[in-house]
């Protein structure tokens, strides 16, 4: 892990960093100057020459790297990324609860939890750091960008491990709700357990042979015409777990652009949200031992023919 950044956040976004590798002629290309290294590593995400002139690359102490500086192995380079334009997600973030340790919000559909890929400014973390003036804000867990609902963040570094540990240890009870096709021939409740893996470069997670690492209790709450509202209680938190588990039953969640097949969706199209909400979340506070429970107010949108 790198040391603490010498650069302040910019609009709620942390500085990026690189660490220079050993200049071993048998394993890596030759770099004579720091300019050579930066041009080799950042040609597509940063205007290196302009940033060197503006002294926007700094070392661990905040000293600006000069392009003609001799290449120095095992050194940190800090800088602020140049960001591409992003479609603005036109939904507010509702605060459900706030104290000196945690911030609990109702995350809207389409908004990423943290900066990732092309979704940087349009993330819960960046938006709230900037709007609330909380530079150390960090998520205690994550929700998929397309999933709405209850999300817990910590307000200070000193509290992060305690609350993140709750989620990592399975000490948090989470229930979700989803709309998907009804199946009168299936008996519910039903517990699904299998092994889910998501390969690098693949948009979809998949069920593979091996020791189970994902389990979900699936219950039917309500049925309208050809669709049903399901309550989903996961005991694990694998990537896309709920979407995969309903899909393997032949009941893909409405509005899902990945399951059963990948669909191209305009990133500026917010008209067909995934009908999946992190509805309720409860735990015993690790600091004061008080019971905590939070509920999302997002409504699922039944198809017109199901009304």
Buried (B, 14 or more C-beta within 10 A) or exposed (E): EEEEBBBEBEEBBBBBBBEBBEBEEEEBEEBEBBBBBBBEBBEEEBEBEEBBEEEBBBBBEEEEBBBEBEBBEEBBBBBBBEBEEBBEBEBEBEEBEBEEBBBBBBBBBBBBBBBEEEBBBBBBBBBBBBEBEBEEBBBBBBBBBBBBBBBBBBBBEEBBEBBBEBBEEEEBEBBBBBBBBBBEEEEBEBEBEBBBBBEEEEEBBEBEEEEEBBBBBBBBEBBBEEBBBBBBBBBEBBBBBBBBBBBBBEBBBBBBBBBEEEEEBEEEEBEBBBBBBBBBBBBEBBEEEEEBEBBBEBEBEBEEEBE
